[in-house]
Amino acid sequence: MSEDSISVGAASAANSSRVARSQWSSRWVFFLAATGSAVGLGNVWKFPYITGENGGGAFVLVYLACILAIGIPLLMAEFMIGRRGQANPEGAVAALAREARASRHWRKLGTVAVLTGLLILSFYVVVAGWALAYVPTALMGKFSGLDGAASSAMFAALLADPWKLLGCTTLVLLITLGTVSLGVKEGLERSMRFMMPGLFILLLVLVGYAATTGYFGAALNFLFYPDFSKITGQGVLVALGHSFFTLSLGCGAMMVYGSYLPPGTSIAKTTLMVALTDTGVALLAGLAIFPLMFANNLEPSMGPGLVFVTLPIAFGQMPMGQLIGVLFFIMLFIAALTSAISLSEPAIAWLTEKFTVTRPKAALISGAVLWLLSIGSVLSFNAWSEMTLHGKTFFDCMDYLTANLLMPLGGLLTVLFSGWVLSRATVQQAIGIDHPQLFQLWWYLLRWLTPLGILVVFLHAIGLFD
Ligand code: PHE
């Protein structure tokens, strides 16, 4: 972006009559920022464990179908709304609704998106804190000689320590909001440059190592052989929810990144590249983790600890494992950080533009709210672990509420808004797809397949088709 343009962007929008809203400095930076948002804990931490919990292949297939039919068309729509609306999610939707002479209530779609982003961030920073906590653990060589039971015990000990968790969470929040309040461009651009290739290479190394365990075939079978008897209506909903989570949809993040998008950048091409990279990283993570899981007699359904239990075993055994382990958790942390930054940006832009507070003040306000909420997630793993609603802890509830309800709902409203409220001419101009057939295909997906897909998954999940 030009200068410190996220910060400049917010300030300029407040005085929009005088200063033009600023933009990403190049298409490449925009691609990096969008990929940085998409690739994160969702790919490396969440995808493997929910795949394990939901029986493997059939779940992966449904997830890929959701990315294609729902995620990609919606990601394009979010970029388009942001670029056309030139404001935070609420302001952008309001501007477009005004232009289309539609109800002012549509703006609430943007408001809910901003709040959803904050709710996600409140537990995202806790998991990012786990990655941070594992950096010194790896550095001190504590992974060497771990077996499945010892690694599980090590992770359980981390979760049982609320003060350590809260310390790490607080540190993650400080780093995220510190970066955001100072201006994102420098930090984001620089970290993305080595983070993306670095994470990719480390994952490849891990896949290579996993292939030597003798269980690679079993993992391939688990990930890619679809056994539909293993997937339930709830599993399909989790797959849909994850396609939103992993592409950062339904919570304003991609909308606000789109609002810093210069005209002339191809939304369609960027979207495809982001989706492809994101899916590639998730599948690589699966290919690294499942052979190790089988080789060490761990349960695929063990839940959120899967990555944090399986990978340390490998780091403890492989050549140069100590160094690779340290690098891996640093990369994972940075991947989480670039996602966390994008999760906070809708709220920061909203606060600065709507209430004309400065960026540091906006960061402070959201930081305070986030910190209080994150305590609930921290305690879910220890003091409050027995406090459950329908068997779900506070952390589980936050995850379920956001990924399986709020994001799909926000996404549904976004596609209905773009496909049915805005005029075709406006959308066609705003999205900038030159190829008439391609535009037609996207327009059809956006108006029909995407909303119907989301609805069918919801109805399926509440058991309407059973
Ligand atoms: N996509 C990010 C991940 O996979 C998480 C995220 C969700 C980021 C929503 C921004 C908005 O880790």
Boltz pocket constraint, residues with backbone or C-beta under 6 A from the ligand:
constraints:
  - pocket:
      binder: B
      contacts: [[A, 37], [A, 38], [A, 39], [A, 40], [A, 41], [A, 42], [A, 43], [A, 120], [A, 244], [A, 245], [A, 246], [A, 247], [A, 248], [A, 249], [A, 251], [A, 253], [A, 335], [A, 339], [A, 340], [A, 342], [A, 343]]
      max_distance: 6.0
